[in-house]
Structures are given as C-alpha cells and as structure tokens.
Amino acid sequence: MTNGIVHGKLWGVGLGPGDPELVTVKAARIIAAADVIAFHSARHGRSISRAIAAPYMREGQLEEHLVYPVTTETTDHPGGYQGAIDEFYEEAAERLATHLAAGRSVALLAAGDPLFYSSYMHMHRRLADRFDAEIIPGITSVSAASAALGTPLVEGEQVLTVLPGTMPTAELTRRLRDTEAAAIMKLGRTYPGVRQALSDSGRLDDAYYIERASSDRQRVLRAADVDDADVPYFSITLVPGPQPTTPLRLANSAQAQAQRKVATDMAVAHLTDTEQAQHVNIPAAASDTAHPAAAEPGGDASFGGPGGVVVVGLGPGSADWTTPEVHHALAEATDLVGYTTYINRVPERPGQRRHASDNRVESERAAMALDLAKQGAKVVVVSSGDPGVFAMAAAVLEESADPQWAGVPVRVLPGLTAANAVASRVGAPLGHDYAMISLSDRLKPWEVVAQRLSAVAAADMAIAIYNPASSQRTWQVGAMRDLLLEHRKPDTPVVIGRDVGGPTESVRVVLLAELDPTEVDMRTLLIIGASTTAAMDTDQGPRVYTSRRYQR
C-alpha cells in the first residue's frame, strides 16, 4: 500500500521442468487465482512456461506476453546485445508495474525455479522494492534430469558444481577437473565447447545428456553420442559423482549389459501414448475363476519351454475383453513387465514378480524382459488393447533382433483393439477399408503424420485415430480436423470414444466440422468416417456404419 492505495502482489511462480504434473499445489493455486498471467518467449511467440501453466489457468485472465527482442541473433541496438536486453527488462517491468499499481495480482511464470537461471529475477530486482512480491520455488531442471537419468547425482559428501555452458572452454575444463559431480546448463549452440571441455577434463565417458527432462519429448543419451547440431536450449549435461549406479535410461548400452542382472527389477521403461488410453483394473475373480485351467502356474503351454517372452494385450478396458489365451499366459508367468497402470490390472499371484515402470523408454522395457527370459524366467510383457497396435510388441521384437537375444523365444498374443471396441459401441463405422493412425509426434515428426492423414483422407477410407491428445500435446486435433476437411465433407460423422469399457465410458457422434479439440484427451479414440459412412439416431442411441458398397 502506498499513500492509501492498495497495490497488487507480484508472484514469481516456479513451474518445474516441463511436465504440468510437476507444478506444485501452491503454484497451481496462485496461477488460477491471479488477475494477470505474465510469461516470456522468443520472437517466435511460443512460450514453454505458458504451455506448462495452461491446465491451471482460467478463462478471463489477463495475459502479458513478454517477447525478448533478441536471443541468440545479432542486434543493431546501440548498446549491443546487453543494451537491448536491459531495455527490454525495463519496459517489461513497467508493463507489470502498471497492473500492480492498479491493484491487480500478477503471476510471472518461470520454468524450473524462479531464482535459478531464470528471467524472473530481472523483474524481481526492478519491482520488489515497490510492490509486495513472493516467490514460489519450483523443481529445477537439474533434479528432473537426474530423475530422467535414474542414477544418484551426488552421494555422501560428494560436491556438485552447477556450470553454465556459456563459460569459456578452458575455464569449463578446469572446473570439471576440480569437481566430483557437475550439471552443465545453457546448452544449445554452446554444446561443441561443452563436449570439448568434457573431453579435455577426462569426464566425457562419464557424462550424460538429457533433453527436455520430464516432457513427452524427453531424450537421454551419452554426452559423446549427441549431434552438436541437434541440441536445444532446454537440455542439460550431467556428470554424476564417482561410482554412480548405471543410469537406468541407458540400461541397454554396452557398458550396462554386465550390470543388467542386478538392475532388472529397477528398469524404467517407455509407454506409448496409446497405453495411456484406458485405466481399468481386472478383478481377481475375472482372471482366476473365469478360466480355471489358467489358474495353475508353471505349465509350458504359453511359453513352450523353461524361459521366454510373451507379449500380451489385455484389451482396452473391460475384464470381459481379455482373452482366455492371455489369462493363461499371465497365470504361467514368473515375471510381469509393463507400465504400472496395466500391471495393476492383473491380479497379484504368490511368487510372481512384477516389474512395473513409468511411461518412458520403451526399448529398455523390452530389453529387461528379454534379459529376464535369457536367465530362465517366463516373462509376460503387458500392454493394453492389442500389443501390436501402437504398443509393446514392435518394441520387443525390434530389441530381440539384437544377436545377444538370439536364443530367447518371443510370442505375441492378440488382444481386442481400442478401435474395434469404440466402433462396436455405435455399430460398424469400420465396416469397410480403414486405416489406423497415431497423432502422436513423439516417435515420428508431425510432417509424416500430416502426410499420412492426407493420403488416407484422399483415398476415402475411414480412419481410427489413436493418441489424439495428451496433457502436453493438444494442438494436433485441430490441425487434423482442418486437414481432413480439405478432403471430407463438413457433415462427415466422427465418433468420440473415451474410456470405452471403463467406469467413465462415454461415446458421442459429432460432425467433422464441429469436432472440438477441448473434448479430446489422452483416453480418447476417434473414428473419422468416409464418404460412405452414415449416422442415424435410434431408440438405442446413435448408430454409425460404413457401407461395404460403393454406388457405381
């Protein structure tokens, strides 16, 4: 308050490293309550901070988009780069001051922590002496990168040094030689110098590169294997302290193979976006009593010998959709490997080991299953839906091509697909030729997705759309709709199936032109009709079918 005037409060909101679920409870509350949301971006206009905060924002909030006049490019500002940046900070501070002086609260978003290599501190210095300010700490990228690596960064009395990659190579080399563990920030165009410093200090073989930690675009590599031309700013290099455990994200590397037997129970794995689509538990009764022949573990019917890998699909949700063949394999298995949500759908059995993991690094999950089988275990790799449709079968077979697994048998047991389950709820929208396409650009670029959508749409086939959206990937549904409207009529039927077979099942039929991306999430599957697809209202609800005949 100044001269009786009540001012607004400035909040420095730490958002964490990138995953919206890593935003703290307090940060989420303040984001929702603030009058003004402020965030930075480069001139391209895309703000990572705003994207992280978006799930917690509300309608009607004012937004202040603070666009840097320069990042890595040159500038003709008379004060050079620093002059341009200082002028920008002054102008940005005054824009926020206008809101604060008017009594509006301002939440200034900061990726990671507001006081850890963050732009927030520049606003804090210019505003905290005039207005009430409070900082909400956030999880740093160092912590997220260490978690992604899956190994302790420092232990006991080891010393961690945080270094900016913008340091001169010689100085960076000296500091790397003098510390036990290091985190190198601010990569991007500095990476060639960072790699040289790691090499000159003798630390390159112990260094790891983590890109976009905690996001759905996360990558973990050995620092020596990174392409210098492919390093974004939001990446970090870690040098763990002496004698670290083998990084779980790199568990299938040559260095880690000797340690895999010890590490198998700790492996961390990848989940396809598809495997996030259904979340339902299979009751024990459905598995153990419905198929009594499957209740006796130890037989070889599914495995054909003492050890091997069987990749199964549980179906998309309902316990009734898991086949007797899959139940039998689950009963015989000594070890289950899979994403935690799907492992939890399988009833526990005495003596059966369960290797549940998170939604990362698919190939490592496959390698773990094959390694267990090589040691004599009967391993079932659990997927939802059908394991051969955007799920684990391809990953296991691809990994099994490595000569080290030559003696390990691999079988795939089919499951009911999510597409067929959704189609059944409205009739027969997939009654003629159709294609299955994943909208996820995590494993293939969006340009490929768009090209395939156009080709299938031009061929006039119905399309089952897997992975249409996730918590961090929402724009593709709108882009898909607009692309398909170039080939399909606006009144083309679209089936929106969510959690089909699960407790929150919903199925709707809308027109393609009216498809609302906000109604689609990670648990949704879409079916886009062809020119021969028809929809009708009945006493049983909407019915959709794609005719098997074309008019001549």
C-alpha positions as CSV (number, residue, x, y, z in Angstrom):
1,M,0.0,0.0,0.0
2,T,1.3,3.4,-1.0
3,N,-0.5,6.7,0.1
4,G,-3.6,4.6,0.9
5,I,-3.6,2.9,-2.4
6,V,-3.8,-0.9,-2.3
7,H,-1.3,-2.5,-4.8
8,G,-1.4,-5.9,-6.4
9,K,1.1,-8.6,-5.5
10,L,3.8,-10.0,-7.7
11,W,4.2,-13.7,-7.6
12,G,7.3,-15.4,-9.0
13,V,5.9,-18.8,-9.9
14,G,8.2,-21.7,-10.4
15,L,6.6,-24.2,-12.8
16,G,9.1,-27.0,-12.6
17,P,11.0,-28.6,-15.5
18,G,8.2,-29.1,-18.1
19,D,5.7,-31.7,-17.0
20,P,2.5,-29.9,-15.9
21,E,2.0,-32.6,-13.2
22,L,5.2,-31.4,-11.6
23,V,3.8,-28.0,-10.9
24,T,3.4,-27.6,-7.1
25,V,0.0,-27.3,-5.4
26,K,0.7,-23.8,-4.4
27,A,1.9,-22.7,-7.8
28,A,-1.3,-24.2,-9.4
29,R,-3.5,-22.3,-6.9
30,I,-1.8,-19.0,-7.5
31,I,-1.9,-19.4,-11.3
32,A,-5.7,-20.0,-11.1
33,A,-6.2,-17.0,-8.7
34,A,-4.0,-14.4,-10.3
35,D,-5.6,-11.5,-12.2
36,V,-2.7,-11.4,-14.7
37,I,-0.5,-14.2,-16.1
38,A,2.8,-13.0,-17.4
39,F,5.3,-15.1,-19.4
40,H,8.3,-14.7,-21.7
41,S,9.0,-16.1,-25.1
42,A,11.4,-15.5,-28.0
43,R,10.1,-13.7,-31.1
44,H,8.5,-16.9,-32.5
45,G,5.9,-16.4,-29.8
46,R,5.8,-19.9,-28.4
47,S,6.1,-19.9,-24.6
48,I,7.1,-23.1,-22.8
49,S,6.1,-21.6,-19.5
50,R,2.6,-20.7,-20.6
51,A,2.1,-24.2,-22.1
52,I,3.1,-25.7,-18.7
53,A,0.7,-23.4,-16.8
54,A,-2.2,-23.7,-19.2
55,P,-4.0,-26.6,-17.4
56,Y,-4.2,-24.3,-14.3
57,M,-5.3,-21.1,-15.9
58,R,-8.9,-19.9,-16.0
59,E,-11.0,-18.0,-18.5
60,G,-10.9,-14.2,-18.3
61,Q,-7.4,-13.8,-17.0
62,L,-5.3,-11.0,-18.5
63,E,-2.1,-12.1,-20.2
64,E,1.1,-10.2,-20.6
65,H,3.3,-11.8,-23.3
66,L,6.9,-10.5,-22.8
67,V,8.7,-11.1,-26.0
68,Y,12.5,-10.9,-26.0
69,P,13.8,-8.6,-28.7
70,V,16.9,-10.8,-29.2
71,T,18.0,-14.2,-28.0
72,T,21.0,-15.7,-29.9
73,E,20.8,-13.5,-33.0
74,T,22.6,-10.2,-33.6
75,T,21.1,-6.8,-32.9
76,D,21.5,-3.2,-34.2
77,H,20.7,-1.8,-30.8
78,P,23.3,1.0,-30.0
79,G,24.0,-0.8,-26.7
80,G,24.5,-4.1,-28.4
81,Y,23.0,-7.3,-27.0
82,Q,23.2,-6.3,-23.4
83,G,21.7,-2.9,-24.2
84,A,18.8,-4.4,-26.0
85,I,18.1,-6.9,-23.1
86,D,18.4,-4.2,-20.4
87,E,16.0,-2.0,-22.2
88,F,13.6,-4.9,-22.7
89,Y,13.7,-5.7,-18.9
90,E,12.9,-2.1,-18.0
91,E,10.0,-1.9,-20.4
92,A,8.7,-5.3,-19.2
93,A,8.9,-4.3,-15.6
94,E,6.9,-1.2,-16.3
95,R,4.2,-3.2,-18.0
96,L,3.9,-5.3,-15.0
97,A,4.1,-2.3,-12.6
98,T,1.0,-0.8,-14.4
99,H,-1.0,-3.9,-13.3
100,L,0.4,-4.0,-9.8
101,A,-0.3,-0.3,-9.3
102,A,-3.9,-0.8,-10.4
103,G,-4.3,-3.4,-7.7
104,R,-4.1,-6.5,-9.9
105,S,-2.1,-9.5,-8.8
106,V,0.5,-10.7,-11.3
107,A,1.8,-14.3,-11.6
108,L,5.1,-14.2,-13.6
109,L,5.7,-17.7,-14.8
110,A,9.2,-19.2,-14.7
111,A,10.2,-22.6,-16.0
112,G,12.1,-24.5,-13.3
113,D,12.8,-22.3,-10.3
114,P,12.3,-18.5,-10.4
115,L,15.8,-17.8,-8.9
116,F,17.8,-20.5,-10.8
117,Y,19.0,-19.2,-14.2
118,S,15.5,-17.6,-14.7
119,S,14.3,-14.4,-16.2
120,Y,12.1,-13.8,-13.2
121,M,15.0,-12.4,-11.2
122,H,15.3,-9.4,-13.5
123,M,11.7,-8.4,-12.8
124,H,12.1,-9.1,-9.1
125,R,15.1,-6.7,-8.9
126,R,13.1,-3.9,-10.6
127,L,9.8,-4.4,-8.8
128,A,10.3,-5.9,-5.3
129,D,11.2,-2.6,-3.8
130,R,7.9,-1.0,-4.9
131,F,5.4,-3.9,-4.6
132,D,4.8,-6.9,-2.4
133,A,6.5,-9.9,-4.0
134,E,6.6,-13.6,-3.2
135,I,8.5,-16.4,-4.8
136,I,7.1,-19.9,-5.2
137,P,10.0,-22.3,-5.7
138,G,9.9,-25.0,-8.4
139,I,11.6,-28.2,-9.3
140,T,14.8,-27.5,-11.1
141,S,15.9,-29.0,-14.4
142,V,18.9,-30.5,-12.6
143,S,16.5,-32.6,-10.4
144,A,14.4,-33.6,-13.4
145,A,17.4,-34.5,-15.4
146,S,18.8,-36.7,-12.6
147,A,15.4,-38.4,-12.2
148,A,15.4,-39.0,-16.0
149,L,18.8,-40.5,-15.8
150,G,17.8,-42.7,-13.0
151,T,21.0,-42.6,-11.0
152,P,22.2,-40.6,-8.0
153,L,23.8,-37.4,-9.0
154,V,25.8,-37.0,-5.7
155,E,26.1,-39.3,-2.7
156,G,27.6,-38.9,0.8
157,E,29.9,-35.9,0.9
158,Q,30.4,-35.5,-2.8
159,V,30.3,-32.0,-4.2
160,L,28.0,-30.9,-7.0
161,T,29.0,-27.9,-9.2
162,V,26.5,-26.2,-11.5
163,L,28.1,-24.6,-14.5
164,P,26.8,-22.5,-17.4
165,G,27.7,-23.9,-20.8
166,T,28.4,-20.4,-22.0
167,M,31.7,-20.4,-20.0
168,P,34.9,-20.3,-22.0
169,T,36.0,-23.8,-22.8
170,A,39.3,-23.6,-20.8
171,E,37.5,-22.4,-17.7
172,L,34.8,-25.0,-18.0
173,T,37.5,-27.7,-18.4
174,R,39.3,-26.5,-15.2
175,R,36.1,-26.6,-13.2
176,L,35.1,-30.0,-14.4
177,R,38.5,-31.4,-13.4
178,D,38.1,-29.9,-9.9
179,T,34.7,-31.2,-9.0
180,E,33.2,-34.6,-8.3
181,A,29.9,-34.1,-10.0
182,A,28.6,-31.4,-12.3
183,A,25.5,-30.1,-14.0
184,I,26.1,-28.0,-17.1
185,M,23.2,-25.7,-18.1
186,K,22.5,-23.4,-21.0
187,L,23.4,-25.7,-23.8
188,G,22.2,-25.3,-27.4
189,R,24.9,-23.7,-29.6
190,T,27.4,-24.0,-26.8
191,Y,27.4,-27.8,-26.9
192,P,30.6,-28.2,-29.1
193,G,32.6,-26.3,-26.5
194,V,30.9,-28.2,-23.7
195,R,31.8,-31.5,-25.3
196,Q,35.4,-30.3,-25.8
197,A,35.6,-29.3,-22.1
198,L,34.3,-32.7,-21.1
199,S,36.9,-34.5,-23.3
200,D,39.8,-32.3,-22.1
201,S,38.9,-32.8,-18.5
202,G,38.6,-36.6,-18.9
203,R,34.9,-36.6,-18.0
204,L,33.3,-37.3,-21.4
205,D,32.9,-41.0,-20.8
206,D,31.0,-40.3,-17.5
207,A,28.8,-37.6,-18.9
208,Y,25.1,-37.8,-20.0
209,Y,22.9,-35.6,-22.0
210,I,19.2,-35.0,-21.0
211,E,16.9,-33.1,-23.3
212,R,13.6,-31.6,-22.3
213,A,13.6,-33.6,-19.0
214,S,10.1,-34.7,-17.8
215,S,8.3,-33.7,-21.0
216,D,6.9,-36.1,-23.6
217,R,9.9,-35.2,-25.8
218,Q,12.5,-36.2,-23.3
219,R,15.7,-37.8,-24.6
220,V,18.6,-39.3,-22.6
221,L,21.9,-40.0,-24.4
222,R,25.6,-40.4,-23.6
223,A,27.2,-37.0,-24.0
224,A,29.6,-38.3,-26.5
225,D,26.8,-39.6,-28.8
226,V,25.0,-36.2,-29.2
227,D,24.8,-34.5,-32.5
228,D,26.1,-30.9,-32.0
229,A,23.5,-29.6,-34.5
230,D,20.6,-31.1,-32.6
231,V,20.8,-29.6,-29.1
232,P,18.0,-27.3,-27.9
233,Y,18.4,-24.7,-25.2
234,F,16.3,-26.8,-22.8
235,S,18.8,-29.5,-22.3
236,I,21.4,-30.3,-19.7
237,T,24.6,-32.4,-19.3
238,L,25.1,-34.3,-16.1
239,V,28.4,-35.8,-14.7
240,P,27.3,-38.0,-11.8
241,G,29.7,-38.3,-8.8
242,P,32.3,-41.2,-8.7
243,Q,31.0,-44.7,-9.0
244,P,27.3,-44.0,-9.8
245,T,24.9,-46.7,-10.4
246,T,24.3,-47.4,-14.1
247,P,21.8,-44.9,-15.5
248,L,18.5,-46.8,-16.0
249,R,17.6,-44.8,-19.1
250,L,20.7,-46.3,-20.8
251,A,20.3,-49.8,-19.4
252,N,20.7,-51.4,-22.8
253,S,24.1,-49.8,-23.6
254,A,27.2,-52.0,-23.8
255,Q,28.5,-50.6,-20.6
256,A,25.3,-51.6,-18.7
257,Q,24.9,-55.1,-20.0
258,A,27.1,-56.6,-17.4
259,Q,25.0,-54.9,-14.7
260,R,21.6,-55.7,-16.1
261,K,21.0,-58.8,-14.0
262,V,21.3,-56.7,-10.8
263,A,19.3,-53.8,-12.3
264,T,16.4,-55.6,-13.9
265,D,13.9,-55.0,-11.0
266,M,14.7,-51.3,-11.3
267,A,14.4,-50.8,-15.0
268,V,12.5,-47.8,-16.2
269,A,10.5,-48.0,-19.4
270,H,8.7,-46.3,-22.2
271,L,5.0,-46.2,-22.7
272,T,3.4,-45.5,-26.0
273,D,0.7,-42.7,-25.9
274,T,-1.8,-45.5,-26.7
275,E,-1.0,-47.3,-23.5
276,Q,-2.2,-44.2,-21.6
277,A,-5.7,-44.6,-23.1
278,Q,-7.5,-47.0,-20.8
279,H,-7.4,-47.3,-17.0
280,V,-9.4,-50.2,-15.5
281,N,-8.5,-53.0,-13.1
282,I,-9.3,-56.6,-13.8
283,P,-11.0,-58.1,-10.8
284,A,-9.2,-61.2,-9.4
285,A,-12.4,-63.2,-9.9
286,A,-12.5,-62.4,-13.6
287,S,-9.0,-63.7,-14.1
288,D,-8.7,-66.6,-11.6
289,T,-12.2,-68.2,-11.6
290,A,-13.5,-67.4,-15.1
291,H,-10.7,-69.6,-16.6
292,P,-9.8,-72.3,-14.1
293,A,-7.4,-74.0,-16.5
294,A,-5.3,-70.9,-16.3
295,A,-5.0,-70.9,-12.5
296,E,-2.1,-73.3,-12.2
297,P,1.2,-71.5,-12.9
298,G,4.2,-73.4,-14.1
299,G,2.9,-75.1,-17.3
300,D,4.6,-74.6,-20.6
301,A,1.5,-74.1,-22.9
302,S,2.2,-70.4,-23.5
303,F,6.0,-70.4,-23.3
304,G,6.9,-73.8,-24.8
305,G,9.9,-74.2,-22.5
306,P,11.6,-73.0,-19.4
307,G,12.0,-69.4,-20.4
308,G,10.7,-66.9,-22.9
309,V,8.8,-63.7,-23.6
310,V,5.1,-63.5,-24.3
311,V,3.7,-60.1,-25.3
312,V,0.0,-59.8,-24.5
313,G,-2.8,-57.3,-24.9
314,L,-5.3,-57.1,-22.1
315,G,-7.9,-55.4,-24.3
316,P,-9.0,-51.8,-24.0
317,G,-10.7,-51.8,-20.6
318,S,-13.3,-54.3,-19.6
319,A,-12.1,-57.6,-17.9
320,D,-14.5,-59.4,-20.3
321,W,-12.4,-58.3,-23.2
322,T,-9.2,-60.1,-22.0
323,T,-8.9,-63.4,-23.9
324,P,-8.6,-66.9,-22.2
325,E,-5.3,-67.3,-24.0
326,V,-3.9,-64.1,-22.4
327,H,-5.3,-65.2,-19.0
328,H,-3.4,-68.5,-19.4
329,A,-0.1,-66.8,-20.2
330,L,-0.5,-64.4,-17.2
331,A,-1.1,-67.4,-14.9
332,E,2.0,-69.2,-16.2
333,A,4.4,-66.2,-16.0
334,T,7.1,-66.0,-13.3
335,D,7.6,-62.3,-14.2
336,L,5.3,-59.5,-15.4
337,V,6.8,-56.4,-17.1
338,G,4.9,-53.3,-18.1
339,Y,3.6,-49.9,-17.4
340,T,2.3,-49.6,-13.8
341,T,-1.3,-48.9,-14.8
342,Y,-1.5,-52.1,-16.8
343,I,0.4,-54.2,-14.3
344,N,-2.1,-53.1,-11.7
345,R,-4.9,-54.5,-13.9
346,V,-3.5,-58.0,-13.4
347,P,-4.3,-59.7,-10.1
348,E,-1.3,-60.5,-7.9
349,R,-0.2,-64.1,-7.6
350,P,2.1,-65.6,-4.9
351,G,5.7,-65.8,-6.1
352,Q,5.1,-63.9,-9.3
353,R,7.4,-61.0,-9.7
354,R,6.0,-57.7,-11.0
355,H,8.3,-55.2,-12.7
356,A,6.1,-52.1,-13.0
357,S,7.6,-49.0,-14.6
358,D,6.7,-45.5,-15.7
359,N,5.8,-44.1,-19.2
360,R,9.3,-43.7,-20.6
361,V,11.9,-45.6,-22.7
362,E,10.1,-48.4,-24.4
363,S,13.2,-50.2,-25.7
364,E,14.6,-50.5,-22.2
365,R,11.4,-52.3,-21.0
366,A,11.8,-54.7,-23.9
367,A,15.5,-55.3,-23.1
368,M,14.6,-56.0,-19.5
369,A,12.0,-58.6,-20.4
370,L,14.4,-60.4,-22.8
371,D,17.2,-60.4,-20.2
372,L,14.9,-61.9,-17.6
373,A,13.9,-64.6,-20.1
374,K,17.5,-65.3,-21.0
375,Q,18.1,-66.1,-17.3
376,G,15.2,-68.6,-17.5
377,A,12.2,-66.6,-16.5
378,K,8.8,-66.8,-18.1
379,V,8.1,-63.2,-18.8
380,V,4.8,-61.6,-19.9
381,V,5.0,-58.1,-21.3
382,V,1.7,-56.4,-20.6
383,S,0.0,-53.9,-23.0
384,S,-3.5,-52.6,-23.2
385,G,-5.6,-53.2,-26.3
386,D,-3.7,-55.2,-28.8
387,P,0.1,-55.4,-28.2
388,G,0.8,-55.0,-32.0
389,V,-1.1,-51.7,-32.3
390,F,1.0,-48.8,-31.1
391,A,2.1,-50.8,-28.2
392,M,4.9,-53.1,-26.9
393,A,5.1,-56.0,-29.5
394,A,7.1,-54.0,-32.0
395,A,9.5,-52.8,-29.3
396,V,10.1,-56.3,-28.0
397,L,10.6,-57.8,-31.5
398,E,12.9,-54.9,-32.6
399,E,15.0,-55.4,-29.5
400,S,15.0,-59.2,-29.9
401,A,16.8,-58.7,-33.3
402,D,20.0,-58.0,-31.3
403,P,22.2,-61.1,-31.6
404,Q,22.5,-61.3,-27.8
405,W,18.9,-62.4,-27.6
406,A,19.2,-65.0,-30.3
407,G,18.1,-67.9,-28.1
408,V,15.2,-66.1,-26.4
409,P,11.8,-67.2,-27.8
410,V,9.2,-64.4,-28.3
411,R,5.5,-64.8,-28.9
412,V,2.7,-62.2,-29.3
413,L,-0.9,-62.9,-28.2
414,P,-3.5,-60.7,-29.7
415,G,-6.0,-58.5,-27.9
416,L,-9.1,-56.6,-28.7
417,T,-8.1,-53.2,-30.1
418,A,-9.4,-49.9,-28.8
419,A,-10.6,-49.1,-32.3
420,N,-12.8,-52.2,-32.5
421,A,-14.2,-51.5,-29.0
422,V,-15.1,-48.0,-29.8
423,A,-16.6,-49.0,-33.2
424,S,-18.8,-51.6,-31.5
425,R,-20.5,-49.1,-29.3
426,V,-22.0,-47.3,-32.3
427,G,-22.3,-50.1,-34.8
428,A,-19.9,-50.6,-37.7
429,P,-18.1,-47.4,-38.6
430,L,-15.1,-49.5,-39.6
431,G,-17.2,-51.8,-41.8
432,H,-15.1,-51.2,-44.9
433,D,-11.5,-50.4,-45.6
434,Y,-10.0,-48.3,-42.8
435,A,-6.6,-47.1,-41.5
436,M,-5.2,-46.7,-38.0
437,I,-3.1,-43.6,-37.5
438,S,-1.5,-42.2,-34.3
439,L,-1.5,-38.4,-34.0
440,S,1.5,-38.5,-31.6
441,D,4.6,-36.8,-32.9
442,R,6.8,-38.3,-30.1
443,L,8.2,-41.1,-32.3
444,K,7.7,-39.6,-35.7
445,P,7.6,-35.9,-36.9
446,W,4.3,-34.2,-37.4
447,E,5.0,-33.8,-41.1
448,V,4.8,-37.6,-41.5
449,V,1.6,-37.7,-39.6
450,A,0.0,-35.0,-41.7
451,Q,1.2,-36.6,-44.9
452,R,-0.4,-39.9,-43.9
453,L,-3.6,-38.3,-42.9
454,S,-3.8,-36.6,-46.3
455,A,-3.1,-39.8,-48.2
456,V,-5.8,-41.8,-46.3
457,A,-8.3,-39.0,-46.5
458,A,-7.8,-38.7,-50.2
459,A,-8.2,-42.5,-50.5
460,D,-11.6,-42.1,-48.9
461,M,-11.1,-44.6,-46.1
462,A,-12.5,-44.4,-42.5
463,I,-9.7,-43.6,-40.0
464,A,-9.2,-44.7,-36.4
465,I,-7.2,-42.0,-34.7
466,Y,-5.1,-43.2,-31.8
467,N,-3.3,-40.9,-29.3
468,P,-5.2,-37.8,-30.4
469,A,-4.0,-35.7,-27.5
470,S,-2.2,-35.7,-24.1
471,S,-1.7,-33.3,-21.2
472,Q,1.2,-31.7,-23.1
473,R,0.1,-32.2,-26.7
474,T,-3.3,-30.6,-27.6
475,W,-3.0,-28.8,-30.9
476,Q,-2.9,-31.8,-33.2
477,V,-6.6,-32.5,-33.1
478,G,-7.5,-29.1,-34.5
479,A,-4.8,-29.4,-37.2
480,M,-6.0,-32.9,-38.1
481,R,-9.6,-31.7,-38.4
482,D,-8.6,-28.8,-40.7
483,L,-6.5,-31.1,-42.9
484,L,-9.3,-33.7,-43.2
485,L,-11.8,-31.0,-44.1
486,E,-9.8,-30.5,-47.3
487,H,-10.9,-34.0,-48.4
488,R,-14.1,-34.8,-46.4
489,K,-17.5,-33.0,-46.2
490,P,-18.2,-31.0,-43.0
491,D,-21.0,-33.3,-42.1
492,T,-18.8,-36.4,-42.0
493,P,-19.6,-38.5,-38.9
494,V,-16.9,-38.6,-36.2
495,V,-17.1,-41.0,-33.2
496,I,-15.6,-39.8,-30.0
497,G,-15.0,-42.7,-27.7
498,R,-13.5,-42.1,-24.2
499,D,-12.5,-44.8,-21.7
500,V,-14.6,-47.4,-23.6
501,G,-15.0,-50.5,-21.4
502,G,-14.1,-48.5,-18.3
503,P,-16.0,-46.9,-15.5
504,T,-16.2,-43.4,-17.1
505,E,-17.1,-44.6,-20.6
506,S,-18.6,-42.1,-23.0
507,V,-19.3,-42.3,-26.7
508,R,-20.6,-39.4,-28.8
509,V,-21.1,-38.8,-32.5
510,V,-20.4,-35.3,-33.9
511,L,-19.8,-33.8,-37.3
512,L,-16.3,-33.3,-38.5
513,A,-16.7,-29.5,-38.8
514,E,-17.9,-29.4,-35.2
515,L,-15.1,-31.5,-33.7
516,D,-13.9,-29.6,-30.6
517,P,-10.3,-30.4,-29.6
518,T,-11.1,-29.5,-26.0
519,E,-13.3,-32.5,-25.8
520,V,-10.4,-34.9,-26.6
521,D,-7.8,-36.2,-24.2
522,M,-5.3,-39.0,-23.8
523,R,-8.0,-41.5,-23.0
524,T,-10.0,-40.8,-26.2
525,L,-10.0,-42.6,-29.6
526,L,-11.6,-41.0,-32.6
527,I,-13.1,-42.7,-35.7
528,I,-13.4,-40.4,-38.7
529,G,-16.0,-41.6,-41.3
530,A,-15.5,-42.0,-45.1
531,S,-17.9,-40.7,-47.8
532,T,-19.9,-43.9,-47.4
533,T,-20.2,-43.6,-43.6
534,A,-23.7,-42.8,-42.4
535,A,-25.1,-41.9,-38.9
536,M,-28.6,-42.2,-37.7
537,D,-30.5,-41.7,-34.4
538,T,-32.3,-44.8,-33.0
539,D,-34.0,-45.7,-29.7
540,Q,-30.7,-47.3,-28.7
541,G,-28.8,-44.1,-29.3
542,P,-26.7,-43.1,-32.4
543,R,-25.7,-45.7,-34.9
544,V,-22.9,-45.3,-37.4
545,Y,-21.9,-47.6,-40.2
546,T,-19.7,-47.5,-43.3
547,S,-21.3,-49.3,-46.2
548,R,-19.4,-52.0,-47.9
549,R,-20.8,-51.0,-51.3
550,Y,-19.9,-48.0,-53.5
551,Q,-22.5,-46.7,-55.9
552,R,-21.4,-47.4,-59.5
